[in-house]
Amino acid sequence: MAAYAAGSRPPWDSGIVPPEVRALVEGPEPLPPGRALDVGCGTGVSAVYLARHGWQVTGVEWIAAALDRARERARGAGLKEPAIRFVQGDVTRDDWLADMLPVALWLDIGCLHGLSAEGQAIYAAHAARLVEPGGALRLYAWRRHQRDGQAIGLDSEHLEALFGPYFSLADVLLSDDRAGDHVRPTAWYWLRRLQHTP
């Protein structure tokens, strides 16, 4: 990605841990630390935050320059394996993370909504394989809207069809992403891996 390679910060890389991620650790009902997977981890902001709070985190990103920055961020925080590791990979490949152990938390801040329908189906199959029963999938995505005459983004019905019968949609937090004059509808979707599935 040219924005990373040029040394600049892409507009989606704020360098700030989202409050929704902080709530997983510091909120009124925090998740107990376990294994976590940060899909599309970018420069590792959330991955490093989780690792600093006792999680064993794997961050996955397909942009090598972003991973270089993520590894620098982890070193700067005094973190190393097994507390945190970063892997280059494409979540739409069938063999993606074939040897990965199940995780308690799957975090995605802006990856799924950019995939094709076929890529989303492969992504969902990986999530069903890798999120342990009772585990959480926390997903930030654009909500369904029109751009340049085409429908883009996700909605609750789409996610329920995509992830069923392995996950239940536990909660949706609606919001808007404002960048200059542009306003894009967004949401945090919270899905729970079912204990018993077909």
Short mmCIF file of the C-alpha atoms (twelve columns), coordinates in Angstrom:
data_MODEL
# 
_entry.id   MODEL 
# 
loop_
_atom_site.group_PDB 
_atom_site.id 
_atom_site.type_symbol 
_atom_site.label_atom_id 
_atom_site.label_alt_id 
_atom_site.label_comp_id 
_atom_site.label_asym_id 
_atom_site.label_seq_id 
_atom_site.Cartn_x 
_atom_site.Cartn_y 
_atom_site.Cartn_z 
_atom_site.pdbx_PDB_model_num 
ATOM 1   C CA . MET A 1   0.000   0.000   0.000  1 
ATOM 2   C CA . ALA A 2   1.538   3.265   -1.166 1 
ATOM 3   C CA . ALA A 3   0.341   5.231   1.867  1 
ATOM 4   C CA . TYR A 4   2.368   3.024   4.224  1 
ATOM 5   C CA . ALA A 5   5.369   2.691   1.927  1 
ATOM 6   C CA . ALA A 6   5.674   6.449   1.557  1 
ATOM 7   C CA . GLY A 7   6.014   6.847   5.305  1 
ATOM 8   C CA . SER A 8   2.733   8.718   5.716  1 
ATOM 9   C CA . ARG A 9   -0.193  7.589   7.833  1 
ATOM 10  C CA . PRO A 10  -3.310  6.450   5.948  1 
ATOM 11  C CA . PRO A 11  -6.529  8.160   7.070  1 
ATOM 12  C CA . TRP A 12  -7.807  4.956   8.688  1 
ATOM 13  C CA . ASP A 13  -4.697  4.609   10.871 1 
ATOM 14  C CA . SER A 14  -5.440  7.020   13.717 1 
ATOM 15  C CA . GLY A 15  -2.847  5.563   16.092 1 
ATOM 16  C CA . ILE A 16  -5.544  5.534   18.798 1 
ATOM 17  C CA . VAL A 17  -6.962  2.404   20.416 1 
ATOM 18  C CA . PRO A 18  -10.736 2.513   19.757 1 
ATOM 19  C CA . PRO A 19  -12.833 2.898   22.925 1 
ATOM 20  C CA . GLU A 20  -14.718 -0.246  21.908 1 
ATOM 21  C CA . VAL A 21  -11.452 -2.200  22.112 1 
ATOM 22  C CA . ARG A 22  -10.548 -0.580  25.427 1 
ATOM 23  C CA . ALA A 23  -13.950 -1.639  26.759 1 
ATOM 24  C CA . LEU A 24  -13.040 -5.277  26.136 1 
ATOM 25  C CA . VAL A 25  -10.228 -4.876  28.679 1 
ATOM 26  C CA . GLU A 26  -11.201 -1.961  30.904 1 
ATOM 27  C CA . GLY A 27  -14.998 -1.922  30.623 1 
ATOM 28  C CA . PRO A 28  -17.545 -2.977  33.254 1 
ATOM 29  C CA . GLU A 29  -17.571 -6.577  31.957 1 
ATOM 30  C CA . PRO A 30  -14.012 -7.155  30.699 1 
ATOM 31  C CA . LEU A 31  -13.060 -10.301 28.825 1 
ATOM 32  C CA . PRO A 32  -10.508 -12.478 30.607 1 
ATOM 33  C CA . PRO A 33  -7.183  -12.490 28.710 1 
ATOM 34  C CA . GLY A 34  -6.626  -15.358 26.300 1 
ATOM 35  C CA . ARG A 35  -5.532  -15.855 22.709 1 
ATOM 36  C CA . ALA A 36  -6.586  -13.087 20.318 1 
ATOM 37  C CA . LEU A 37  -6.418  -12.620 16.568 1 
ATOM 38  C CA . ASP A 38  -6.335  -9.098  15.092 1 
ATOM 39  C CA . VAL A 39  -7.332  -9.452  11.428 1 
ATOM 40  C CA . GLY A 40  -6.126  -6.573  9.269  1 
ATOM 41  C CA . CYS A 41  -4.046  -5.318  12.195 1 
ATOM 42  C CA . GLY A 42  -2.413  -2.447  10.289 1 
ATOM 43  C CA . THR A 43  0.374   -0.933  12.383 1 
ATOM 44  C CA . GLY A 44  -0.565  -2.968  15.445 1 
ATOM 45  C CA . VAL A 45  -2.226  -0.317  17.607 1 
ATOM 46  C CA . SER A 46  -4.944  -2.592  19.025 1 
ATOM 47  C CA . ALA A 47  -2.773  -5.714  18.981 1 
ATOM 48  C CA . VAL A 48  -0.119  -4.049  21.141 1 
ATOM 49  C CA . TYR A 49  -2.777  -2.692  23.500 1 
ATOM 50  C CA . LEU A 50  -4.236  -6.165  24.015 1 
ATOM 51  C CA . ALA A 51  -0.801  -7.745  24.516 1 
ATOM 52  C CA . ARG A 52  0.080   -5.126  27.127 1 
ATOM 53  C CA . HIS A 53  -3.017  -6.259  29.018 1 
ATOM 54  C CA . GLY A 54  -2.140  -9.935  29.134 1 
ATOM 55  C CA . TRP A 55  -3.523  -11.230 25.845 1 
ATOM 56  C CA . GLN A 56  -1.480  -13.502 23.577 1 
ATOM 57  C CA . VAL A 57  -2.014  -11.759 20.248 1 
ATOM 58  C CA . THR A 58  -1.453  -12.662 16.620 1 
ATOM 59  C CA . GLY A 59  -1.791  -9.700  14.277 1 
ATOM 60  C CA . VAL A 60  -2.334  -10.491 10.610 1 
ATOM 61  C CA . GLU A 61  -1.920  -8.006  7.766  1 
ATOM 62  C CA . TRP A 62  -1.189  -8.354  4.053  1 
ATOM 63  C CA . ILE A 63  0.715   -5.046  3.740  1 
ATOM 64  C CA . ALA A 64  4.384   -5.616  4.601  1 
ATOM 65  C CA . ALA A 65  5.115   -1.943  5.350  1 
ATOM 66  C CA . ALA A 66  2.291   -1.855  7.910  1 
ATOM 67  C CA . LEU A 67  3.669   -4.983  9.569  1 
ATOM 68  C CA . ASP A 68  7.115   -3.380  9.805  1 
ATOM 69  C CA . ARG A 69  5.566   -0.533  11.780 1 
ATOM 70  C CA . ALA A 70  3.566   -2.971  13.923 1 
ATOM 71  C CA . ARG A 71  6.723   -4.848  14.873 1 
ATOM 72  C CA . GLU A 72  8.460   -1.561  15.725 1 
ATOM 73  C CA . ARG A 73  5.487   -0.595  17.890 1 
ATOM 74  C CA . ALA A 74  5.657   -3.909  19.751 1 
ATOM 75  C CA . ARG A 75  9.411   -3.586  20.327 1 
ATOM 76  C CA . GLY A 76  8.878   -0.072  21.623 1 
ATOM 77  C CA . ALA A 77  6.359   -1.444  24.121 1 
ATOM 78  C CA . GLY A 78  8.818   -4.124  25.242 1 
ATOM 79  C CA . LEU A 79  6.707   -6.929  23.792 1 
ATOM 80  C CA . LYS A 80  7.888   -10.045 21.984 1 
ATOM 81  C CA . GLU A 81  6.734   -13.585 21.264 1 
ATOM 82  C CA . PRO A 82  4.779   -15.369 22.631 1 
ATOM 83  C CA . ALA A 83  2.955   -12.273 23.924 1 
ATOM 84  C CA . ILE A 84  2.625   -10.894 20.400 1 
ATOM 85  C CA . ARG A 85  3.523   -11.860 16.872 1 
ATOM 86  C CA . PHE A 86  2.736   -10.434 13.445 1 
ATOM 87  C CA . VAL A 87  2.116   -12.489 10.318 1 
ATOM 88  C CA . GLN A 88  1.700   -11.435 6.707  1 
ATOM 89  C CA . GLY A 89  -1.280  -13.163 5.142  1 
ATOM 90  C CA . ASP A 90  -4.475  -12.915 3.122  1 
ATOM 91  C CA . VAL A 91  -7.648  -13.943 4.963  1 
ATOM 92  C CA . THR A 92  -9.314  -14.896 1.671  1 
ATOM 93  C CA . ARG A 93  -6.879  -17.777 1.068  1 
ATOM 94  C CA . ASP A 94  -8.176  -21.236 1.901  1 
ATOM 95  C CA . ASP A 95  -4.928  -22.176 3.699  1 
ATOM 96  C CA . TRP A 96  -4.814  -19.012 5.845  1 
ATOM 97  C CA . LEU A 97  -3.371  -19.689 9.337  1 
ATOM 98  C CA . ALA A 98  -3.782  -23.437 8.890  1 
ATOM 99  C CA . ASP A 99  -1.834  -24.228 12.093 1 
ATOM 100 C CA . MET A 100 -3.384  -21.519 14.291 1 
ATOM 101 C CA . LEU A 101 -4.842  -22.548 17.650 1 
ATOM 102 C CA . PRO A 102 -8.410  -21.411 18.439 1 
ATOM 103 C CA . VAL A 103 -8.787  -17.927 19.893 1 
ATOM 104 C CA . ALA A 104 -11.079 -16.367 22.470 1 
ATOM 105 C CA . LEU A 105 -11.218 -13.060 20.583 1 
ATOM 106 C CA . TRP A 106 -11.271 -12.286 16.856 1 
ATOM 107 C CA . LEU A 107 -10.908 -8.549  16.254 1 
ATOM 108 C CA . ASP A 108 -11.493 -6.880  12.885 1 
ATOM 109 C CA . ILE A 109 -11.381 -3.113  12.499 1 
ATOM 110 C CA . GLY A 110 -12.297 -2.500  8.880  1 
ATOM 111 C CA . CYS A 111 -11.245 -5.647  7.013  1 
ATOM 112 C CA . LEU A 112 -14.392 -7.659  6.213  1 
ATOM 113 C CA . HIS A 113 -16.350 -4.847  4.552  1 
ATOM 114 C CA . GLY A 114 -13.643 -4.463  1.883  1 
ATOM 115 C CA . LEU A 115 -13.791 -8.068  0.684  1 
ATOM 116 C CA . SER A 116 -15.714 -9.535  -2.236 1 
ATOM 117 C CA . ALA A 117 -18.698 -11.807 -1.550 1 
ATOM 118 C CA . GLU A 118 -16.475 -14.836 -2.158 1 
ATOM 119 C CA . GLY A 119 -13.792 -13.436 0.127  1 
ATOM 120 C CA . GLN A 120 -16.344 -12.779 2.864  1 
ATOM 121 C CA . ALA A 121 -17.525 -16.388 2.713  1 
ATOM 122 C CA . ILE A 122 -13.943 -17.664 3.107  1 
ATOM 123 C CA . TYR A 123 -13.385 -15.196 5.968  1 
ATOM 124 C CA . ALA A 124 -16.502 -16.504 7.748  1 
ATOM 125 C CA . ALA A 125 -15.321 -20.098 7.355  1 
ATOM 126 C CA . HIS A 126 -11.984 -19.179 8.944  1 
ATOM 127 C CA . ALA A 127 -13.792 -17.464 11.827 1 
ATOM 128 C CA . ALA A 128 -15.936 -20.568 12.405 1 
ATOM 129 C CA . ARG A 129 -12.744 -22.656 12.480 1 
ATOM 130 C CA . LEU A 130 -10.646 -20.385 14.675 1 
ATOM 131 C CA . VAL A 131 -12.965 -18.777 17.246 1 
ATOM 132 C CA . GLU A 132 -13.412 -21.160 20.155 1 
ATOM 133 C CA . PRO A 133 -16.923 -22.025 21.403 1 
ATOM 134 C CA . GLY A 134 -18.167 -19.120 23.493 1 
ATOM 135 C CA . GLY A 135 -15.516 -16.850 21.965 1 
ATOM 136 C CA . ALA A 136 -16.128 -13.334 20.691 1 
ATOM 137 C CA . LEU A 137 -15.885 -11.774 17.240 1 
ATOM 138 C CA . ARG A 138 -15.718 -7.970  17.392 1 
ATOM 139 C CA . LEU A 139 -16.141 -6.341  14.009 1 
ATOM 140 C CA . TYR A 140 -16.033 -2.682  12.955 1 
ATOM 141 C CA . ALA A 141 -17.401 -2.097  9.465  1 
ATOM 142 C CA . TRP A 142 -19.188 0.309   7.193  1 
ATOM 143 C CA . ARG A 143 -22.925 -0.043  7.375  1 
ATOM 144 C CA . ARG A 144 -24.832 -0.652  4.179  1 
ATOM 145 C CA . HIS A 145 -25.021 2.540   2.098  1 
ATOM 146 C CA . GLN A 146 -24.758 3.831   -1.441 1 
ATOM 147 C CA . ARG A 147 -21.519 5.129   -2.916 1 
ATOM 148 C CA . ASP A 148 -21.135 6.046   -6.573 1 
ATOM 149 C CA . GLY A 149 -24.438 4.353   -7.319 1 
ATOM 150 C CA . GLN A 150 -23.453 1.034   -5.732 1 
ATOM 151 C CA . ALA A 151 -24.427 -0.556  -2.433 1 
ATOM 152 C CA . ILE A 152 -21.430 -1.180  -0.171 1 
ATOM 153 C CA . GLY A 153 -20.947 -2.140  3.445  1 
ATOM 154 C CA . LEU A 154 -22.614 -4.646  5.755  1 
ATOM 155 C CA . ASP A 155 -25.793 -4.902  7.779  1 
ATOM 156 C CA . SER A 156 -27.042 -7.179  10.530 1 
ATOM 157 C CA . GLU A 157 -29.047 -9.398  8.184  1 
ATOM 158 C CA . HIS A 158 -26.018 -9.928  5.949  1 
ATOM 159 C CA . LEU A 159 -23.819 -10.835 8.913  1 
ATOM 160 C CA . GLU A 160 -26.371 -13.243 10.352 1 
ATOM 161 C CA . ALA A 161 -26.580 -15.025 6.991  1 
ATOM 162 C CA . LEU A 162 -22.791 -14.987 6.557  1 
ATOM 163 C CA . PHE A 163 -21.829 -16.279 10.001 1 
ATOM 164 C CA . GLY A 164 -24.777 -18.547 10.789 1 
ATOM 165 C CA . PRO A 165 -25.109 -21.170 12.108 1 
ATOM 166 C CA . TYR A 166 -21.801 -20.751 13.993 1 
ATOM 167 C CA . PHE A 167 -22.296 -17.313 15.571 1 
ATOM 168 C CA . SER A 168 -25.115 -15.311 17.096 1 
ATOM 169 C CA . LEU A 169 -25.261 -11.533 16.709 1 
ATOM 170 C CA . ALA A 170 -25.175 -10.279 20.296 1 
ATOM 171 C CA . ASP A 171 -25.110 -6.491  19.835 1 
ATOM 172 C CA . VAL A 172 -24.761 -3.669  17.316 1 
ATOM 173 C CA . LEU A 173 -23.453 -0.191  18.102 1 
ATOM 174 C CA . LEU A 174 -24.303 2.268   15.323 1 
ATOM 175 C CA . SER A 175 -22.061 5.240   14.580 1 
ATOM 176 C CA . ASP A 176 -20.808 7.500   11.791 1 
ATOM 177 C CA . ASP A 177 -17.276 7.943   10.483 1 
ATOM 178 C CA . ARG A 178 -16.600 11.591  9.623  1 
ATOM 179 C CA . ALA A 179 -13.679 12.533  7.408  1 
ATOM 180 C CA . GLY A 180 -13.871 16.137  6.287  1 
ATOM 181 C CA . ASP A 181 -17.137 16.629  4.405  1 
ATOM 182 C CA . HIS A 182 -17.716 12.895  4.059  1 
ATOM 183 C CA . VAL A 183 -19.903 11.001  6.492  1 
ATOM 184 C CA . ARG A 184 -19.971 7.220   6.272  1 
ATOM 185 C CA . PRO A 185 -22.354 5.115   8.398  1 
ATOM 186 C CA . THR A 186 -20.467 2.542   10.467 1 
ATOM 187 C CA . ALA A 187 -21.132 0.035   13.235 1 
ATOM 188 C CA . TRP A 188 -19.462 -2.233  15.741 1 
ATOM 189 C CA . TYR A 189 -20.931 -5.712  15.474 1 
ATOM 190 C CA . TRP A 190 -20.467 -8.117  18.378 1 
ATOM 191 C CA . LEU A 191 -20.889 -11.791 17.544 1 
ATOM 192 C CA . ARG A 192 -20.626 -14.748 19.901 1 
ATOM 193 C CA . ARG A 193 -19.405 -18.186 18.797 1 
ATOM 194 C CA . LEU A 194 -22.077 -20.724 19.657 1 
ATOM 195 C CA . GLN A 195 -21.209 -23.570 21.996 1 
ATOM 196 C CA . HIS A 196 -22.927 -26.201 19.880 1 
ATOM 197 C CA . THR A 197 -23.007 -26.019 16.079 1 
ATOM 198 C CA . PRO A 198 -23.803 -28.483 13.269 1 
# 
